[in-house]
Amino acid sequence: PEWERDEFAQVNVARELAAYSRRNEVQFVINVGDNLYPAGFESPFDPRWQYVFEDRYADDSLQVPWLSVLGNHDWGGFDCYLRDGRLHRADAQIDYDTEHDWQWPQNKTSRWVMPNWYYKRRISFGNTTADIFAIATNWVHEAENCGEIRYAQKRCDSHSCRAALHNVAETCWRFLETELPASDADWKFVVGHRPLEFLGRWMAPAANFADLLRRNNVSMYIAGHRPGGARLG
């Protein structure tokens, strides 16, 4: 939903998602970020988890693993809620996943899946395998207001915030460079929040990122930010 514009949007999305899931016996959900507007959850105990996620997507058909990534609205405000070297708003979503070692098709007590900023999970149906590579794709502007972190910010991001998010991006890039060539799955899906055309200066030009995916035979890059995905061929 667009924050402060349509309070019924998420209700409608949840209803349609549940209807689709019942018809198609959905086994898992890929969740592409911006999980709480405008600036993410305060902690894994934030009461909004119940209202925005658990109660909203309560249909039996949606009690499946939600493989999730962080969007630009999930990191916090102009300083990324950076405290004691930790990105607390991001950590709130990582810590909400209480079973970081979960692997498909094991049972999962909590359906939220986000063991880190980045992770890989293998999904299999019969003899067909798919590797899902989840990454964080956020960045901050060094010379502009911090709308990329949260709307309506008046101050530019701090140096500490830039350094922290650069480290996140660099870690995710190295993760892909290592894990994509090592995968022998029939299908490879990379999941991030930003579509290719919105990646901007995220570690490398978008063309370089697309080339990394092509060179490693990635089947699809699945993105959010605006609805849709990007085909590589």
HELIX and SHEET records of a PDB file:
HELIX    1   1 ALA A    9  ASN A   24  1                                  16    
HELIX    2   2 ARG A   48  ARG A   48  1                                   1    
HELIX    3   3 TRP A   49  GLU A   54  3                                   6    
HELIX    4   4 ASP A   60  LEU A   62  5                                   3    
HELIX    5   5 ASN A   72  ASP A   74  5                                   3    
HELIX    6   6 HIS A   88  TYR A   96  1                                   9    
HELIX    7   7 HIS A  159  ALA A  182  1                                  24    
HELIX    8   8 LEU A  196  PHE A  198  5                                   3    
HELIX    9   9 ALA A  206  ARG A  215  1                                  10    
SHEET    1   A 3 VAL A  29  ASN A  31  0                                        
SHEET    2   A 3 TRP A  66  SER A  68  1                                        
SHEET    3   A 3 TRP A 112  VAL A 113  1                                        
SHEET    1   B 2 LEU A  82  ARG A  83  0                                        
SHEET    2   B 2 ARG A  86  LEU A  87 -1                                        
SHEET    1   C 5 TYR A 119  PHE A 125  0                                        
SHEET    2   C 5 THR A 128  ALA A 134 -1                                        
SHEET    3   C 5 TRP A 187  VAL A 191  1                                        
SHEET    4   C 5 MET A 220  ILE A 222  1                                        
SHEET    5   C 5 GLY A 229  ALA A 230 -1                                        
END                                                                             
